[in-house]
Amino acid sequence: MWYNGILDLSVWQLVAATLVMTHVTIVSVTIYLHRYSAHRALELHPALKHFFRFWLWLTTAQNTREWTAIHRKHHAKCETADDPHSPVIKGLGTVLRKGAELYAEEAQNSETLRIYGKNCPEDWIERNLYSRFPLGGVALMGFIDLALFGVIGITVWAVQMMWIPVWAAGVINGLGHAVGYRNFECRDAATNLVPWGILIGGEELHNNHHTYPNSAKLSVKSWEFDMGWAWIKLLSFFGLAKVQRVAPIAHRVAGKGSMDMDTAMAILNNRFQIMAQYRKLVIGPLVKQELAKADASVRDHFYRAKRLLSREPSLLKDQQQARIDRMLEHSHALKVIYEKRLALQMIWAKTSTNGHDMLEAIKHWIHDAEASGIHSLREFAEQLKTYSLRPATAA
């Protein structure tokens, strides 16, 4: 019958078809708009780039230059009043409910497009079709869904239209800066969300991305799954994609016991992984040790101590900083490792443009750490000496 459409699919076939089409949409967003256009983490075959543009025109009405510019501005102004969609500033509820509206509002800002929208498509079809008739694609998609699936095609079309506003503009931009876990203490509130990888194409690994925004691969832990990276590997196999950058690999040379410029540059290059190791190897064991010794009357001060002592200082709330202060009053050892953590971060914040100054500062930091009398801190200082920009070579 006509109301069942050309394909006359069963309910489960309709569900499968809808999931496939929405998956193509999220792949288009994560690979083309995000990793390619906004960050240039990979290169794509011209035919594939155009397919993604065409599909996004059909399913999102999204303009490449607008999306790219808004996302670049988000990174440049993250968690400030100029961030187009920060839940820290605008409130989580606002971003969850009105994420798409926030994008549309910022897209009207000509300065945003001028400053952050460089190197985006401006060819004939962009000017005369995609940008000129942004709603033409979604209207065409509506007719296609009706023709293929019949009356239920209206529902299929509605799901397609909601997919990116809900998952990307709402969940990623909202929950991805509010809840979840953090592998790295980057300077914004970005978090990783699980287990949504297949639905959101790997974009749920938001903390990883904000730490290494120019990496084509968003997963860093062995148990994290980046669906977008799986597609990139497949496309690369067929010559349709070429990875330009991924997160740096932390190389260590066993037995290396002296600091040189190679070590200093490796530490700078891998500073986020190193601070994650500091949390694991120094803060964690010492918190456990101090908690075991603490009197019952002050034990509550150590609640979530490992997390608080590892937190990016600019993200700490007043009550969290007050808890840290109370904790450090009761433990000289925790005070030492906390101050040493801040001092280590300050080194690359102040000296990263001068390698020799950074080398001397790290040497001084290591000397103080080794003289601290804290076993885990001494061991970490020894580990720092082993970092290298290059992997160890066989003798």
N, C-alpha and C positions, 0 to 999 in steps of 0.2 A: 504494500500500500504506500501511497505517496507520503503519508505522515511518518513512515519509518525511514525515509530517505533512500538514496541510491544504494547504500551499503547494507541496509536492513540488519543492523547488528543486534546481538543479544545484549543484555544489561552488562554482563562482565566484559564483553568485547568493547562496549562503550567506555567502561571505566578504564580498560587498558589503553584504548585509543586516546582518551583524555590525558592519562598519565604520560604517555609517550610524547604527545604534543607539548604539554607543559614542561616536560623534561628538556625537550629541544629548546624551549624558551629560556630556561635557566642556564643551559649550556651556552646559549648565545650571549647571555648577560655576563656570566662569569669568565668565559674565554675571550669573547670579542670586546664587549664594552669595558670590562674590568681589567683583566690581566693584559690584554693587548692595547686597547685604546687609552685607558687612563694611565697605565703604568709601564707600557712597552716592555713587559717582562718576556714577551715572545713575539715572534713574527708569524704572520699567517699568509697563506696563499691568497692571491687576489680574488679568486673565484669563491673561496670559503668566506672571506670577509664580506663579499657582496651577498652571499647566501644569508649570513647572520644579519646583515642590515635589512634585507628584505623580510626575513622572518620576524624580526623585532618590530618592523613597521606594521606587519599583519597582526601581531599579538600584543603589542604594548603601546604603539604610537610613540615610542621613545626615539628622540633625536640623538644621534651619536655625540654631537658637539655639546649639547646641553648636559647629557648624563656625565660625560667625561669631565666637563668643567666643574660641575657640582661635586663630583667625587674628589677631584683634585683639591678643590677648596676645602672639603671636609677634612682631608689629611693635613692641609696647610694650617687650618684654623681649628683643629679638633678640640672639642670641649671648651670653646670660647664663645662669646656672644656672636661671632661671625660664622660659626659652624652652622651650615644650613639645616642640620637635623640631629643635633646632640641632645640625647635624653637628659644629660647632666644639666644642661641649660634650659631646655624647653619642657622637660618633664617626660617621664617614660610613657605615661598615658597619651600625651599629645603625639609622640612619635609613633606609637603603636596604632593609634586611630587615624592619624592624619599624615602618615609618612609620604604618601603620594602627593598630597596637597602641598607639603613642604617642598618637595621637588619642583612641582609646577610653579610655586611662588618664586623660588630661587632662579628658575629658568627665565624669568622675566627681567632678571638683573643683568643688564648689558655689560657691566663692568666684570661680573663673574665670567661671562662668556669670553670677553676680550682677554682677560688675564690668564684664565685657566683653560680656555678651549682651543688652544693652538694645536696644529697638526691633526685636524679632524677632516673628514671628507667634505669637499666643496665641489664635487663634480656635477655634471649636468643632471643626472638622475636625483642627486641630493637636492639640488636647487629647485628642480621642476616637478618632483614627485614627492619624495619623502618629507622634505621641509615645507613644501607648499601645501600639501594635503596630508597633514599628520593623522587625521582621523579617517582618511580614505582606506588605509590598510585594515583597521579594526572593523570597519563597515564591510569591507570585502571578505574578511574572515568570518563575519556573521553570516553572510550569504553562502559561503563555502560550507560552514557547519550545518546550516539548514538543508542544503542540498545533499550533503553526504549522510547526515544522521537523522533528518526529519525534524519533527517538532522538538524532540529532546535536544536537538542541536543548539537551541537557545540556552539551555543549561550548560552544555559543553562550552559554548562561547563565553558565558558568564564566568565559568571557572577559569578559563584561559585569561580573561581580562583581570581577574582578581589575583592571579598567581603571584605576579611580581610585586604589586602593591602590598600584599599581605606578607609574603615571605621575605622579600628583599627590603622594601621601604619600611615595613613594620618590624618584623622579627629581627633581621640582621642589624638594622640601624637603631632599633630600640633595645631589644633584649641583649643584643650583642655588645652593648655598652652598659649593661646593668646587672646581669646575672651570668653565672657560669664560672669557669675556672680560667686561670691565667698561667700560662707557661712562662711568660716573661713580664717583667715590670716595665713596660713601655710607659711613656709619659702621658698616656690617655687611659680612659677607663675600659678599653676594648677587652672583651672576654671571648672565650671559646664556648660554643654550645654543642652538645651532643644529645641524641644520635641522629641528627637530621641530614647527614651528608648526602644521601641520594636525592632528597627532596630539594636541597638548596645548593647542590653542586660543589660542596666544599666551602662555601662562603661562611658556614657556621664557625670556621676556624679563624675568627675575627681577631683575636689577640695575636695569633701568629702572623696574620697579615699586617696588622698595624706595627708590629715589630720589624718585619721585613716586607715593606710594601711593594718592593720591586721584584719580589720572588714569584716565579710562575707556579711554584709549588707551595700550597698553603699548609700542608701537614708537616710536623716536625717530629712527633713521637711515633714510635713503631706501631702503636695501636690506633692512631688517628687515620681516618680515611678521607681523602680528598678526591671526590668524584670528578671534579674538573681536571685534576692532574691526570687521572686515568684516561680521560678523553684526549688530553694534550699528548700523552705518550702514544696513543693510538694514531692520532693525526700526524705526529712526527714520524711514525713508522711508514706512513704512506706519503711522506714528503709534503704534507699540507701545513705543517707547523714547524717552527724552529725555536727552541727555548733559548732565550738570551741571558737570563739571570735566575738563579735560585739562592736561597739563604746560604750564607757562608758555612763551610764545614770547619769545625774546630779540630785542627791537627795538633797532636802532641808527640813529642820526641822523648821516648823513655830514656832516663838517665841524664837528660840535659839539666845542668845545674847552674847555669849562668845566664844573666839577662843581656840581650843585645837588641839592636833595632828591629830585627826580625820578630823577636818575642814581643816587643812593645806594640808593633803594628798588628800582630796576631791577636793580642789582647784587646786592642781597640776594635778590630774587625769582628771579634767574637764576644763583645762585652755583654750582650744580653744572655748568651749561654753561660758565660762565666758567672754572672750575678745569679742565675738560676742554680748553678753549682754551689755558690756561696750559701744560698738558702738551704740547699740539701745537705751540704757537708759541714757547714759551720753553724748556722743558726739552728737548724733542726736538732742536732745532737746536744747542743748546749742548752737549748730550751728544755729538752727532756731531762738533762742532768740537773738543771736548776730547779725544775718543778719537783723532782724527787727529793731535793733538799729543803724545799720551801716549807715553812710553817703553815699549818692549816688556815691560820688567820689571814695570810696574804696570798694563798694559792689562787684565789679568784683573779688576782691581778695578772696572772699568766694565761688567762683564757684567750685562746687564739693567738698566742704570742708569736709563733712562727710566721703566721700570715701577716700580722701587724708589723713585725720587725723587718719583713721583706718588702712591704708595700712601698710603691713609689711615693715619696714624701708629698708631692703636690696633690695627690689624691686622698690624703688622709683628712678625715673630718676632725673637728675640734675635740670631740669626745674620744676619738681613737688616739689622737696625739696625747691627750691627757692620760689615757690608759698606758701608753708607752712610757710616759714620764714616770708614772707611779711604779711601773714594772722595773725601770732602770734604777729607781731609788733603792730597790730591794736586792739588786744584783749588780755588783761591779763588773762581773764577767760579761753579762749581757750588754751592759753599757759600753764596754770596750768593743765588742764585736759589732754593735750597732753603729758606733762612731766610725769604726774602721770601714764598714760598708759604705757609709755616706762619703767618707774620704776617698775611697776607691772610685766611686761614681764621679766625684768632683774632679778627679784627675783628667779623665777624658773629656769632661765638659769644658775644662779650662785650657787644656794643653793639646787637644787633638790636632790643631793646625801646626804644631811644632813637635816633630818627632823626638828631637833631642831632649826637650823639656819634659815630654811625657816619659821617656825612658828613665830620666833621673828621678822623676816623681814616683814612678812605679818601684824603682830600686829602693827609694826611701821608705815607701809603704811596706814593701816586703821585709826590710830590715826591722821596722817597728813591729810588724806582725810576728816575726820570729822571736823578738824579744818580749812578747806579751805574756809568755808563760801559759798561754791557752793552747792546748794540744791541737784541737781541730783547726785553729787559726794558723798555727805553724805549718801544719800539713797542707793547708790550702795555699799558703805562701809558696811552699816548695812546688806545688802543682803548677802555679802560675809560671814558673821558670821554664816549664816544659812545652809551652805553647809555641807554635810555629806557623808561618803562612803556608809552608809546604809540608807534605807528608814525609814521614821518615823513609829513607831509602835503604834498601838492603845492602849490607856490607859486601 
